[in-house]
Amino acid sequence: MRIHSSALQYFDAVRRAGFIREAARRLNVAPSAVNRQILRLEAEIGTALFDRNPSGVTLTSAGEILAHHVIVVL
């Protein structure tokens, strides 16, 4: 498994913003690019990292674990 730093940065931006669209705005990239990175990261890890709903995204238990790692690394 090779997790790229841009994927971790996008993950962290979504975690902080609570919305993919807001994270994309903060990163100055398209929301679809952020979504693709998150989907790719979830595929590499083999589990969902966010629960997606109309009011935004929330971390799953796996997302919480990765978030702890990302906070330490970044």
CHARMM internal coordinates of N, CA and C (Angstrom, degrees):
IC EDIT
DIST 1 N 1 CA 1.4402
DIST 1 CA 1 C 1.5297
ANGL 1 N 1 CA 1 C 108.16
DIST 1 C 2 N 1.3343
ANGL 1 CA 1 C 2 N 116.25
DIHE 1 N 1 CA 1 C 2 N 129.50
DIST 2 N 2 CA 1.4600
ANGL 1 C 2 N 2 CA 121.13
DIHE 1 CA 1 C 2 N 2 CA 179.12
DIST 2 CA 2 C 1.5226
ANGL 2 N 2 CA 2 C 108.29
DIHE 1 C 2 N 2 CA 2 C -125.82
DIST 2 C 3 N 1.2975
ANGL 2 CA 2 C 3 N 116.56
DIHE 2 N 2 CA 2 C 3 N 101.00
DIST 3 N 3 CA 1.4543
ANGL 2 C 3 N 3 CA 121.27
DIHE 2 CA 2 C 3 N 3 CA 179.42
DIST 3 CA 3 C 1.5187
ANGL 3 N 3 CA 3 C 108.11
DIHE 2 C 3 N 3 CA 3 C -91.23
DIST 3 C 4 N 1.3082
ANGL 3 CA 3 C 4 N 116.15
DIHE 3 N 3 CA 3 C 4 N 122.63
DIST 4 N 4 CA 1.4596
ANGL 3 C 4 N 4 CA 121.45
DIHE 3 CA 3 C 4 N 4 CA -176.46
DIST 4 CA 4 C 1.5196
ANGL 4 N 4 CA 4 C 110.99
DIHE 3 C 4 N 4 CA 4 C -85.84
DIST 4 C 5 N 1.3205
ANGL 4 CA 4 C 5 N 115.67
DIHE 4 N 4 CA 4 C 5 N 149.61
DIST 5 N 5 CA 1.4566
ANGL 4 C 5 N 5 CA 120.48
DIHE 4 CA 4 C 5 N 5 CA -176.13
DIST 5 CA 5 C 1.5212
ANGL 5 N 5 CA 5 C 112.39
DIHE 4 C 5 N 5 CA 5 C -61.92
DIST 5 C 6 N 1.3421
ANGL 5 CA 5 C 6 N 118.40
DIHE 5 N 5 CA 5 C 6 N -34.33
DIST 6 N 6 CA 1.4646
ANGL 5 C 6 N 6 CA 119.03
DIHE 5 CA 5 C 6 N 6 CA 178.93
DIST 6 CA 6 C 1.5248
ANGL 6 N 6 CA 6 C 110.57
DIHE 5 C 6 N 6 CA 6 C -63.99
DIST 6 C 7 N 1.3108
ANGL 6 CA 6 C 7 N 117.50
DIHE 6 N 6 CA 6 C 7 N -36.98
DIST 7 N 7 CA 1.4637
ANGL 6 C 7 N 7 CA 120.40
DIHE 6 CA 6 C 7 N 7 CA 177.65
DIST 7 CA 7 C 1.5248
ANGL 7 N 7 CA 7 C 110.34
DIHE 6 C 7 N 7 CA 7 C -63.86
DIST 7 C 8 N 1.3156
ANGL 7 CA 7 C 8 N 116.93
DIHE 7 N 7 CA 7 C 8 N -39.84
DIST 8 N 8 CA 1.4649
ANGL 7 C 8 N 8 CA 120.51
DIHE 7 CA 7 C 8 N 8 CA 178.16
DIST 8 CA 8 C 1.5229
ANGL 8 N 8 CA 8 C 111.21
DIHE 7 C 8 N 8 CA 8 C -68.33
DIST 8 C 9 N 1.3194
ANGL 8 CA 8 C 9 N 117.22
DIHE 8 N 8 CA 8 C 9 N -37.22
DIST 9 N 9 CA 1.4625
ANGL 8 C 9 N 9 CA 120.34
DIHE 8 CA 8 C 9 N 9 CA 177.13
DIST 9 CA 9 C 1.5274
ANGL 9 N 9 CA 9 C 110.45
DIHE 8 C 9 N 9 CA 9 C -65.91
DIST 9 C 10 N 1.3033
ANGL 9 CA 9 C 10 N 117.42
DIHE 9 N 9 CA 9 C 10 N -41.98
DIST 10 N 10 CA 1.4666
ANGL 9 C 10 N 10 CA 120.70
DIHE 9 CA 9 C 10 N 10 CA 178.28
DIST 10 CA 10 C 1.5312
ANGL 10 N 10 CA 10 C 109.82
DIHE 9 C 10 N 10 CA 10 C -66.36
DIST 10 C 11 N 1.3125
ANGL 10 CA 10 C 11 N 117.06
DIHE 10 N 10 CA 10 C 11 N -42.47
DIST 11 N 11 CA 1.4670
ANGL 10 C 11 N 11 CA 120.88
DIHE 10 CA 10 C 11 N 11 CA 177.21
DIST 11 CA 11 C 1.5235
ANGL 11 N 11 CA 11 C 109.75
DIHE 10 C 11 N 11 CA 11 C -57.33
DIST 11 C 12 N 1.3290
ANGL 11 CA 11 C 12 N 116.90
DIHE 11 N 11 CA 11 C 12 N -47.15
DIST 12 N 12 CA 1.4536
ANGL 11 C 12 N 12 CA 120.76
DIHE 11 CA 11 C 12 N 12 CA -178.29
DIST 12 CA 12 C 1.5286
ANGL 12 N 12 CA 12 C 111.06
DIHE 11 C 12 N 12 CA 12 C -65.07
DIST 12 C 13 N 1.3119
ANGL 12 CA 12 C 13 N 117.42
DIHE 12 N 12 CA 12 C 13 N -38.49
DIST 13 N 13 CA 1.4733
ANGL 12 C 13 N 13 CA 120.77
DIHE 12 CA 12 C 13 N 13 CA 179.03
DIST 13 CA 13 C 1.5340
ANGL 13 N 13 CA 13 C 110.42
DIHE 12 C 13 N 13 CA 13 C -63.82
DIST 13 C 14 N 1.3236
ANGL 13 CA 13 C 14 N 116.93
DIHE 13 N 13 CA 13 C 14 N -42.33
DIST 14 N 14 CA 1.4671
ANGL 13 C 14 N 14 CA 120.42
DIHE 13 CA 13 C 14 N 14 CA 178.19
DIST 14 CA 14 C 1.5186
ANGL 14 N 14 CA 14 C 109.79
DIHE 13 C 14 N 14 CA 14 C -66.53
DIST 14 C 15 N 1.3126
ANGL 14 CA 14 C 15 N 116.97
DIHE 14 N 14 CA 14 C 15 N -41.69
DIST 15 N 15 CA 1.4636
ANGL 14 C 15 N 15 CA 120.91
DIHE 14 CA 14 C 15 N 15 CA 178.53
DIST 15 CA 15 C 1.5239
ANGL 15 N 15 CA 15 C 110.57
DIHE 14 C 15 N 15 CA 15 C -58.44
DIST 15 C 16 N 1.3187
ANGL 15 CA 15 C 16 N 116.32
DIHE 15 N 15 CA 15 C 16 N -45.18
DIST 16 N 16 CA 1.4673
ANGL 15 C 16 N 16 CA 120.53
DIHE 15 CA 15 C 16 N 16 CA -178.39
DIST 16 CA 16 C 1.5292
ANGL 16 N 16 CA 16 C 112.30
DIHE 15 C 16 N 16 CA 16 C -70.01
DIST 16 C 17 N 1.3301
ANGL 16 CA 16 C 17 N 116.46
DIHE 16 N 16 CA 16 C 17 N -41.40
DIST 17 N 17 CA 1.4644
ANGL 16 C 17 N 17 CA 120.68
DIHE 16 CA 16 C 17 N 17 CA -175.10
DIST 17 CA 17 C 1.5224
ANGL 17 N 17 CA 17 C 112.72
DIHE 16 C 17 N 17 CA 17 C -78.67
DIST 17 C 18 N 1.3394
ANGL 17 CA 17 C 18 N 115.97
DIHE 17 N 17 CA 17 C 18 N -34.07
DIST 18 N 18 CA 1.4635
ANGL 17 C 18 N 18 CA 119.27
DIHE 17 CA 17 C 18 N 18 CA -176.78
DIST 18 CA 18 C 1.5156
ANGL 18 N 18 CA 18 C 113.63
DIHE 17 C 18 N 18 CA 18 C 82.65
DIST 18 C 19 N 1.3231
ANGL 18 CA 18 C 19 N 116.42
DIHE 18 N 18 CA 18 C 19 N -2.73
DIST 19 N 19 CA 1.4665
ANGL 18 C 19 N 19 CA 122.92
DIHE 18 CA 18 C 19 N 19 CA 179.40
DIST 19 CA 19 C 1.5201
ANGL 19 N 19 CA 19 C 108.59
DIHE 18 C 19 N 19 CA 19 C -143.85
DIST 19 C 20 N 1.3220
ANGL 19 CA 19 C 20 N 116.70
DIHE 19 N 19 CA 19 C 20 N 138.44
DIST 20 N 20 CA 1.4641
ANGL 19 C 20 N 20 CA 120.49
DIHE 19 CA 19 C 20 N 20 CA 177.54
DIST 20 CA 20 C 1.5162
ANGL 20 N 20 CA 20 C 110.09
DIHE 19 C 20 N 20 CA 20 C -64.85
DIST 20 C 21 N 1.3235
ANGL 20 CA 20 C 21 N 117.28
DIHE 20 N 20 CA 20 C 21 N -43.10
DIST 21 N 21 CA 1.4679
ANGL 20 C 21 N 21 CA 120.84
DIHE 20 CA 20 C 21 N 21 CA -178.13
DIST 21 CA 21 C 1.5344
ANGL 21 N 21 CA 21 C 111.43
DIHE 20 C 21 N 21 CA 21 C -62.43
DIST 21 C 22 N 1.3148
ANGL 21 CA 21 C 22 N 117.06
DIHE 21 N 21 CA 21 C 22 N -41.99
DIST 22 N 22 CA 1.4689
ANGL 21 C 22 N 22 CA 120.31
DIHE 21 CA 21 C 22 N 22 CA 179.07
DIST 22 CA 22 C 1.5250
ANGL 22 N 22 CA 22 C 110.78
DIHE 21 C 22 N 22 CA 22 C -68.10
DIST 22 C 23 N 1.3251
ANGL 22 CA 22 C 23 N 116.97
DIHE 22 N 22 CA 22 C 23 N -39.38
DIST 23 N 23 CA 1.4682
ANGL 22 C 23 N 23 CA 120.04
DIHE 22 CA 22 C 23 N 23 CA 177.05
DIST 23 CA 23 C 1.5244
ANGL 23 N 23 CA 23 C 109.97
DIHE 22 C 23 N 23 CA 23 C -61.58
DIST 23 C 24 N 1.3243
ANGL 23 CA 23 C 24 N 116.62
DIHE 23 N 23 CA 23 C 24 N -42.21
DIST 24 N 24 CA 1.4689
ANGL 23 C 24 N 24 CA 120.94
DIHE 23 CA 23 C 24 N 24 CA 179.14
DIST 24 CA 24 C 1.5271
ANGL 24 N 24 CA 24 C 110.56
DIHE 23 C 24 N 24 CA 24 C -62.38
DIST 24 C 25 N 1.3255
ANGL 24 CA 24 C 25 N 116.83
DIHE 24 N 24 CA 24 C 25 N -41.67
DIST 25 N 25 CA 1.4613
ANGL 24 C 25 N 25 CA 120.24
DIHE 24 CA 24 C 25 N 25 CA 178.32
DIST 25 CA 25 C 1.5263
ANGL 25 N 25 CA 25 C 110.66
DIHE 24 C 25 N 25 CA 25 C -61.00
DIST 25 C 26 N 1.3335
ANGL 25 CA 25 C 26 N 116.19
DIHE 25 N 25 CA 25 C 26 N -44.42
DIST 26 N 26 CA 1.4658
ANGL 25 C 26 N 26 CA 120.63
DIHE 25 CA 25 C 26 N 26 CA 179.94
DIST 26 CA 26 C 1.5267
ANGL 26 N 26 CA 26 C 112.15
DIHE 25 C 26 N 26 CA 26 C -65.70
DIST 26 C 27 N 1.3409
ANGL 26 CA 26 C 27 N 116.15
DIHE 26 N 26 CA 26 C 27 N -33.57
DIST 27 N 27 CA 1.4667
ANGL 26 C 27 N 27 CA 121.03
DIHE 26 CA 26 C 27 N 27 CA 179.98
DIST 27 CA 27 C 1.5270
ANGL 27 N 27 CA 27 C 112.49
DIHE 26 C 27 N 27 CA 27 C -85.67
DIST 27 C 28 N 1.3442
ANGL 27 CA 27 C 28 N 115.74
DIHE 27 N 27 CA 27 C 28 N -9.83
DIST 28 N 28 CA 1.4609
ANGL 27 C 28 N 28 CA 121.95
DIHE 27 CA 27 C 28 N 28 CA -177.65
DIST 28 CA 28 C 1.5306
ANGL 28 N 28 CA 28 C 112.16
DIHE 27 C 28 N 28 CA 28 C 61.43
DIST 28 C 29 N 1.3275
ANGL 28 CA 28 C 29 N 115.21
DIHE 28 N 28 CA 28 C 29 N 44.76
DIST 29 N 29 CA 1.4647
ANGL 28 C 29 N 29 CA 122.58
DIHE 28 CA 28 C 29 N 29 CA 175.97
DIST 29 CA 29 C 1.5290
ANGL 29 N 29 CA 29 C 108.28
DIHE 28 C 29 N 29 CA 29 C -134.93
DIST 29 C 30 N 1.3059
ANGL 29 CA 29 C 30 N 116.42
DIHE 29 N 29 CA 29 C 30 N 170.42
DIST 30 N 30 CA 1.4662
ANGL 29 C 30 N 30 CA 121.29
DIHE 29 CA 29 C 30 N 30 CA 179.05
DIST 30 CA 30 C 1.5288
ANGL 30 N 30 CA 30 C 110.55
DIHE 29 C 30 N 30 CA 30 C -73.06
DIST 30 C 31 N 1.3328
ANGL 30 CA 30 C 31 N 117.44
DIHE 30 N 30 CA 30 C 31 N 143.15
DIST 31 N 31 CA 1.4671
ANGL 30 C 31 N 31 CA 119.99
DIHE 30 CA 30 C 31 N 31 CA 176.59
DIST 31 CA 31 C 1.5315
ANGL 31 N 31 CA 31 C 112.54
DIHE 30 C 31 N 31 CA 31 C -56.07
DIST 31 C 32 N 1.3384
ANGL 31 CA 31 C 32 N 116.78
DIHE 31 N 31 CA 31 C 32 N -34.63
DIST 32 N 32 CA 1.4683
ANGL 31 C 32 N 32 CA 119.27
DIHE 31 CA 31 C 32 N 32 CA 179.44
DIST 32 CA 32 C 1.5255
ANGL 32 N 32 CA 32 C 111.47
DIHE 31 C 32 N 32 CA 32 C -64.60
DIST 32 C 33 N 1.3328
ANGL 32 CA 32 C 33 N 117.32
DIHE 32 N 32 CA 32 C 33 N -33.11
DIST 33 N 33 CA 1.4701
ANGL 32 C 33 N 33 CA 120.58
DIHE 32 CA 32 C 33 N 33 CA 177.87
DIST 33 CA 33 C 1.5259
ANGL 33 N 33 CA 33 C 110.31
DIHE 32 C 33 N 33 CA 33 C -67.24
DIST 33 C 34 N 1.3202
ANGL 33 CA 33 C 34 N 116.34
DIHE 33 N 33 CA 33 C 34 N -40.98
DIST 34 N 34 CA 1.4642
ANGL 33 C 34 N 34 CA 120.07
DIHE 33 CA 33 C 34 N 34 CA 177.99
DIST 34 CA 34 C 1.5228
ANGL 34 N 34 CA 34 C 109.70
DIHE 33 C 34 N 34 CA 34 C -64.92
DIST 34 C 35 N 1.3329
ANGL 34 CA 34 C 35 N 115.94
DIHE 34 N 34 CA 34 C 35 N -46.14
DIST 35 N 35 CA 1.4583
ANGL 34 C 35 N 35 CA 119.73
DIHE 34 CA 34 C 35 N 35 CA -179.69
DIST 35 CA 35 C 1.5274
ANGL 35 N 35 CA 35 C 111.43
DIHE 34 C 35 N 35 CA 35 C -60.30
DIST 35 C 36 N 1.3301
ANGL 35 CA 35 C 36 N 117.67
DIHE 35 N 35 CA 35 C 36 N -42.31
DIST 36 N 36 CA 1.4703
ANGL 35 C 36 N 36 CA 120.89
DIHE 35 CA 35 C 36 N 36 CA 178.28
DIST 36 CA 36 C 1.5246
ANGL 36 N 36 CA 36 C 111.40
DIHE 35 C 36 N 36 CA 36 C -60.64
DIST 36 C 37 N 1.3251
ANGL 36 CA 36 C 37 N 117.15
DIHE 36 N 36 CA 36 C 37 N -42.98
DIST 37 N 37 CA 1.4699
ANGL 36 C 37 N 37 CA 120.26
DIHE 36 CA 36 C 37 N 37 CA 179.54
DIST 37 CA 37 C 1.5232
ANGL 37 N 37 CA 37 C 110.84
DIHE 36 C 37 N 37 CA 37 C -63.51
DIST 37 C 38 N 1.3286
ANGL 37 CA 37 C 38 N 116.83
DIHE 37 N 37 CA 37 C 38 N -41.57
DIST 38 N 38 CA 1.4665
ANGL 37 C 38 N 38 CA 120.48
DIHE 37 CA 37 C 38 N 38 CA 179.43
DIST 38 CA 38 C 1.5219
ANGL 38 N 38 CA 38 C 110.08
DIHE 37 C 38 N 38 CA 38 C -65.97
DIST 38 C 39 N 1.3352
ANGL 38 CA 38 C 39 N 117.11
DIHE 38 N 38 CA 38 C 39 N -44.54
DIST 39 N 39 CA 1.4706
ANGL 38 C 39 N 39 CA 120.25
DIHE 38 CA 38 C 39 N 39 CA 178.67
DIST 39 CA 39 C 1.5286
ANGL 39 N 39 CA 39 C 111.24
DIHE 38 C 39 N 39 CA 39 C -62.13
DIST 39 C 40 N 1.3180
ANGL 39 CA 39 C 40 N 116.97
DIHE 39 N 39 CA 39 C 40 N -40.56
DIST 40 N 40 CA 1.4751
ANGL 39 C 40 N 40 CA 121.15
DIHE 39 CA 39 C 40 N 40 CA 178.72
DIST 40 CA 40 C 1.5290
ANGL 40 N 40 CA 40 C 110.26
DIHE 39 C 40 N 40 CA 40 C -64.75
DIST 40 C 41 N 1.3226
ANGL 40 CA 40 C 41 N 116.49
DIHE 40 N 40 CA 40 C 41 N -42.42
DIST 41 N 41 CA 1.4599
ANGL 40 C 41 N 41 CA 121.18
DIHE 40 CA 40 C 41 N 41 CA 178.78
DIST 41 CA 41 C 1.5295
ANGL 41 N 41 CA 41 C 110.22
DIHE 40 C 41 N 41 CA 41 C -63.25
DIST 41 C 42 N 1.3247
ANGL 41 CA 41 C 42 N 116.89
DIHE 41 N 41 CA 41 C 42 N -43.40
DIST 42 N 42 CA 1.4621
ANGL 41 C 42 N 42 CA 120.57
DIHE 41 CA 41 C 42 N 42 CA 177.66
DIST 42 CA 42 C 1.5237
ANGL 42 N 42 CA 42 C 111.28
DIHE 41 C 42 N 42 CA 42 C -63.15
DIST 42 C 43 N 1.3272
ANGL 42 CA 42 C 43 N 117.21
DIHE 42 N 42 CA 42 C 43 N -37.96
DIST 43 N 43 CA 1.4623
ANGL 42 C 43 N 43 CA 120.55
DIHE 42 CA 42 C 43 N 43 CA 177.78
DIST 43 CA 43 C 1.5271
ANGL 43 N 43 CA 43 C 111.31
DIHE 42 C 43 N 43 CA 43 C -65.96
DIST 43 C 44 N 1.3300
ANGL 43 CA 43 C 44 N 116.79
DIHE 43 N 43 CA 43 C 44 N -41.70
DIST 44 N 44 CA 1.4710
ANGL 43 C 44 N 44 CA 120.44
DIHE 43 CA 43 C 44 N 44 CA 178.71
DIST 44 CA 44 C 1.5200
ANGL 44 N 44 CA 44 C 111.31
DIHE 43 C 44 N 44 CA 44 C -63.68
DIST 44 C 45 N 1.3208
ANGL 44 CA 44 C 45 N 116.41
DIHE 44 N 44 CA 44 C 45 N -42.14
DIST 45 N 45 CA 1.4630
ANGL 44 C 45 N 45 CA 120.91
DIHE 44 CA 44 C 45 N 45 CA -178.36
DIST 45 CA 45 C 1.5204
ANGL 45 N 45 CA 45 C 110.93
DIHE 44 C 45 N 45 CA 45 C -76.94
DIST 45 C 46 N 1.3223
ANGL 45 CA 45 C 46 N 116.16
DIHE 45 N 45 CA 45 C 46 N -32.18
DIST 46 N 46 CA 1.4553
ANGL 45 C 46 N 46 CA 120.24
DIHE 45 CA 45 C 46 N 46 CA 177.56
DIST 46 CA 46 C 1.5208
ANGL 46 N 46 CA 46 C 114.36
DIHE 45 C 46 N 46 CA 46 C 93.17
DIST 46 C 47 N 1.3324
ANGL 46 CA 46 C 47 N 116.46
DIHE 46 N 46 CA 46 C 47 N 16.95
DIST 47 N 47 CA 1.4615
ANGL 46 C 47 N 47 CA 119.91
DIHE 46 CA 46 C 47 N 47 CA 178.95
DIST 47 CA 47 C 1.5215
ANGL 47 N 47 CA 47 C 109.77
DIHE 46 C 47 N 47 CA 47 C -157.54
DIST 47 C 48 N 1.3219
ANGL 47 CA 47 C 48 N 115.89
DIHE 47 N 47 CA 47 C 48 N 159.46
DIST 48 N 48 CA 1.4638
ANGL 47 C 48 N 48 CA 120.79
DIHE 47 CA 47 C 48 N 48 CA 177.51
DIST 48 CA 48 C 1.5219
ANGL 48 N 48 CA 48 C 109.86
DIHE 47 C 48 N 48 CA 48 C -71.70
DIST 48 C 49 N 1.3198
ANGL 48 CA 48 C 49 N 115.36
DIHE 48 N 48 CA 48 C 49 N 140.30
DIST 49 N 49 CA 1.4640
ANGL 48 C 49 N 49 CA 120.95
DIHE 48 CA 48 C 49 N 49 CA 178.32
DIST 49 CA 49 C 1.5219
ANGL 49 N 49 CA 49 C 111.55
DIHE 48 C 49 N 49 CA 49 C -102.82
DIST 49 C 50 N 1.3238
ANGL 49 CA 49 C 50 N 116.05
DIHE 49 N 49 CA 49 C 50 N -23.58
DIST 50 N 50 CA 1.4576
ANGL 49 C 50 N 50 CA 122.38
DIHE 49 CA 49 C 50 N 50 CA -179.98
DIST 50 CA 50 C 1.5174
ANGL 50 N 50 CA 50 C 110.24
DIHE 49 C 50 N 50 CA 50 C -129.38
DIST 50 C 51 N 1.3247
ANGL 50 CA 50 C 51 N 115.32
DIHE 50 N 50 CA 50 C 51 N 145.11
DIST 51 N 51 CA 1.4584
ANGL 50 C 51 N 51 CA 121.48
DIHE 50 CA 50 C 51 N 51 CA 165.54
DIST 51 CA 51 C 1.5177
ANGL 51 N 51 CA 51 C 104.83
DIHE 50 C 51 N 51 CA 51 C -93.13
DIST 51 C 52 N 1.3254
ANGL 51 CA 51 C 52 N 116.07
DIHE 51 N 51 CA 51 C 52 N 123.61
DIST 52 N 52 CA 1.4597
ANGL 51 C 52 N 52 CA 120.78
DIHE 51 CA 51 C 52 N 52 CA -178.31
DIST 52 CA 52 C 1.5210
ANGL 52 N 52 CA 52 C 109.27
DIHE 51 C 52 N 52 CA 52 C -99.51
DIST 52 C 53 N 1.3241
ANGL 52 CA 52 C 53 N 116.53
DIHE 52 N 52 CA 52 C 53 N 131.28
DIST 53 N 53 CA 1.4538
ANGL 52 C 53 N 53 CA 121.35
DIHE 52 CA 52 C 53 N 53 CA 177.19
DIST 53 CA 53 C 1.5296
ANGL 53 N 53 CA 53 C 108.21
DIHE 52 C 53 N 53 CA 53 C -148.71
DIST 53 C 54 N 1.3419
ANGL 53 CA 53 C 54 N 117.39
DIHE 53 N 53 CA 53 C 54 N 168.81
DIST 54 N 54 CA 1.4707
ANGL 53 C 54 N 54 CA 119.87
DIHE 53 CA 53 C 54 N 54 CA -176.31
DIST 54 CA 54 C 1.5343
ANGL 54 N 54 CA 54 C 114.25
DIHE 53 C 54 N 54 CA 54 C -58.64
DIST 54 C 55 N 1.3010
ANGL 54 CA 54 C 55 N 117.20
DIHE 54 N 54 CA 54 C 55 N -25.09
DIST 55 N 55 CA 1.4721
ANGL 54 C 55 N 55 CA 119.54
DIHE 54 CA 54 C 55 N 55 CA -178.71
DIST 55 CA 55 C 1.5285
ANGL 55 N 55 CA 55 C 112.44
DIHE 54 C 55 N 55 CA 55 C -92.43
DIST 55 C 56 N 1.3266
ANGL 55 CA 55 C 56 N 117.82
DIHE 55 N 55 CA 55 C 56 N 13.08
DIST 56 N 56 CA 1.4620
ANGL 55 C 56 N 56 CA 121.48
DIHE 55 CA 55 C 56 N 56 CA 177.56
DIST 56 CA 56 C 1.5147
ANGL 56 N 56 CA 56 C 111.85
DIHE 55 C 56 N 56 CA 56 C 122.21
DIST 56 C 57 N 1.3076
ANGL 56 CA 56 C 57 N 115.75
DIHE 56 N 56 CA 56 C 57 N -159.49
DIST 57 N 57 CA 1.4584
ANGL 56 C 57 N 57 CA 121.38
DIHE 56 CA 56 C 57 N 57 CA 179.82
DIST 57 CA 57 C 1.5210
ANGL 57 N 57 CA 57 C 109.37
DIHE 56 C 57 N 57 CA 57 C -121.44
DIST 57 C 58 N 1.3137
ANGL 57 CA 57 C 58 N 115.19
DIHE 57 N 57 CA 57 C 58 N 147.97
DIST 58 N 58 CA 1.4629
ANGL 57 C 58 N 58 CA 121.17
DIHE 57 CA 57 C 58 N 58 CA 174.35
DIST 58 CA 58 C 1.5209
ANGL 58 N 58 CA 58 C 107.74
DIHE 57 C 58 N 58 CA 58 C -130.02
DIST 58 C 59 N 1.3047
ANGL 58 CA 58 C 59 N 115.71
DIHE 58 N 58 CA 58 C 59 N 150.87
DIST 59 N 59 CA 1.4630
ANGL 58 C 59 N 59 CA 120.28
DIHE 58 CA 58 C 59 N 59 CA -179.19
DIST 59 CA 59 C 1.5245
ANGL 59 N 59 CA 59 C 111.38
DIHE 58 C 59 N 59 CA 59 C -71.62
DIST 59 C 60 N 1.3163
ANGL 59 CA 59 C 60 N 115.40
DIHE 59 N 59 CA 59 C 60 N 139.80
DIST 60 N 60 CA 1.4590
ANGL 59 C 60 N 60 CA 120.92
DIHE 59 CA 59 C 60 N 60 CA 168.86
DIST 60 CA 60 C 1.5260
ANGL 60 N 60 CA 60 C 107.35
DIHE 59 C 60 N 60 CA 60 C -80.91
DIST 60 C 61 N 1.3126
ANGL 60 CA 60 C 61 N 118.08
DIHE 60 N 60 CA 60 C 61 N 178.36
DIST 61 N 61 CA 1.4665
ANGL 60 C 61 N 61 CA 119.73
DIHE 60 CA 60 C 61 N 61 CA 177.41
DIST 61 CA 61 C 1.5280
ANGL 61 N 61 CA 61 C 110.72
DIHE 60 C 61 N 61 CA 61 C -63.16
DIST 61 C 62 N 1.3324
ANGL 61 CA 61 C 62 N 117.01
DIHE 61 N 61 CA 61 C 62 N -37.56
DIST 62 N 62 CA 1.4719
ANGL 61 C 62 N 62 CA 119.85
DIHE 61 CA 61 C 62 N 62 CA 176.14
DIST 62 CA 62 C 1.5219
ANGL 62 N 62 CA 62 C 110.26
DIHE 61 C 62 N 62 CA 62 C -66.56
DIST 62 C 63 N 1.3215
ANGL 62 CA 62 C 63 N 116.65
DIHE 62 N 62 CA 62 C 63 N -37.75
DIST 63 N 63 CA 1.4642
ANGL 62 C 63 N 63 CA 121.31
DIHE 62 CA 62 C 63 N 63 CA 176.75
DIST 63 CA 63 C 1.5104
ANGL 63 N 63 CA 63 C 112.00
DIHE 62 C 63 N 63 CA 63 C -63.08
DIST 63 C 64 N 1.3313
ANGL 63 CA 63 C 64 N 116.39
DIHE 63 N 63 CA 63 C 64 N -37.29
DIST 64 N 64 CA 1.4734
ANGL 63 C 64 N 64 CA 120.74
DIHE 63 CA 63 C 64 N 64 CA 177.64
DIST 64 CA 64 C 1.5276
ANGL 64 N 64 CA 64 C 110.52
DIHE 63 C 64 N 64 CA 64 C -62.61
DIST 64 C 65 N 1.3198
ANGL 64 CA 64 C 65 N 115.99
DIHE 64 N 64 CA 64 C 65 N -42.40
DIST 65 N 65 CA 1.4696
ANGL 64 C 65 N 65 CA 120.64
DIHE 64 CA 64 C 65 N 65 CA 179.77
DIST 65 CA 65 C 1.5261
ANGL 65 N 65 CA 65 C 110.15
DIHE 64 C 65 N 65 CA 65 C -64.37
DIST 65 C 66 N 1.3326
ANGL 65 CA 65 C 66 N 116.36
DIHE 65 N 65 CA 65 C 66 N -46.46
DIST 66 N 66 CA 1.4643
ANGL 65 C 66 N 66 CA 119.51
DIHE 65 CA 65 C 66 N 66 CA 178.67
DIST 66 CA 66 C 1.5271
ANGL 66 N 66 CA 66 C 110.52
DIHE 65 C 66 N 66 CA 66 C -64.87
DIST 66 C 67 N 1.3206
ANGL 66 CA 66 C 67 N 117.45
DIHE 66 N 66 CA 66 C 67 N -38.48
DIST 67 N 67 CA 1.4648
ANGL 66 C 67 N 67 CA 120.62
DIHE 66 CA 66 C 67 N 67 CA 179.13
DIST 67 CA 67 C 1.5274
ANGL 67 N 67 CA 67 C 111.18
DIHE 66 C 67 N 67 CA 67 C -59.20
DIST 67 C 68 N 1.3120
ANGL 67 CA 67 C 68 N 116.23
DIHE 67 N 67 CA 67 C 68 N -42.13
DIST 68 N 68 CA 1.4776
ANGL 67 C 68 N 68 CA 119.60
DIHE 67 CA 67 C 68 N 68 CA 177.43
DIST 68 CA 68 C 1.5213
ANGL 68 N 68 CA 68 C 110.32
DIHE 67 C 68 N 68 CA 68 C -59.51
DIST 68 C 69 N 1.3245
ANGL 68 CA 68 C 69 N 116.26
DIHE 68 N 68 CA 68 C 69 N -44.22
DIST 69 N 69 CA 1.4695
ANGL 68 C 69 N 69 CA 120.87
DIHE 68 CA 68 C 69 N 69 CA 179.08
DIST 69 CA 69 C 1.5236
ANGL 69 N 69 CA 69 C 110.39
DIHE 68 C 69 N 69 CA 69 C -63.38
DIST 69 C 70 N 1.3196
ANGL 69 CA 69 C 70 N 117.17
DIHE 69 N 69 CA 69 C 70 N -45.49
DIST 70 N 70 CA 1.4649
ANGL 69 C 70 N 70 CA 121.62
DIHE 69 CA 69 C 70 N 70 CA -178.24
DIST 70 CA 70 C 1.5296
ANGL 70 N 70 CA 70 C 110.88
DIHE 69 C 70 N 70 CA 70 C -62.39
DIST 70 C 71 N 1.3197
ANGL 70 CA 70 C 71 N 116.76
DIHE 70 N 70 CA 70 C 71 N -41.31
DIST 71 N 71 CA 1.4673
ANGL 70 C 71 N 71 CA 119.69
DIHE 70 CA 70 C 71 N 71 CA 179.19
DIST 71 CA 71 C 1.5197
ANGL 71 N 71 CA 71 C 110.41
DIHE 70 C 71 N 71 CA 71 C -60.74
DIST 71 C 72 N 1.3113
ANGL 71 CA 71 C 72 N 116.96
DIHE 71 N 71 CA 71 C 72 N -41.38
DIST 72 N 72 CA 1.4653
ANGL 71 C 72 N 72 CA 121.17
DIHE 71 CA 71 C 72 N 72 CA 179.16
DIST 72 CA 72 C 1.5323
ANGL 72 N 72 CA 72 C 110.89
DIHE 71 C 72 N 72 CA 72 C -68.28
DIST 72 C 73 N 1.3222
ANGL 72 CA 72 C 73 N 116.83
DIHE 72 N 72 CA 72 C 73 N -42.79
DIST 73 N 73 CA 1.4660
ANGL 72 C 73 N 73 CA 121.50
DIHE 72 CA 72 C 73 N 73 CA -175.81
DIST 73 CA 73 C 1.5279
ANGL 73 N 73 CA 73 C 111.97
DIHE 72 C 73 N 73 CA 73 C -73.21
DIST 73 C 74 N 1.3292
ANGL 73 CA 73 C 74 N 117.07
DIHE 73 N 73 CA 73 C 74 N -46.01
DIST 74 N 74 CA 1.4614
ANGL 73 C 74 N 74 CA 119.59
DIHE 73 CA 73 C 74 N 74 CA -176.44
DIST 74 CA 74 C 1.5130
ANGL 74 N 74 CA 74 C 110.63
DIHE 73 C 74 N 74 CA 74 C -81.42
END
COOR INIT
IC SEED 1 N 1 CA 1 C
IC BUILD
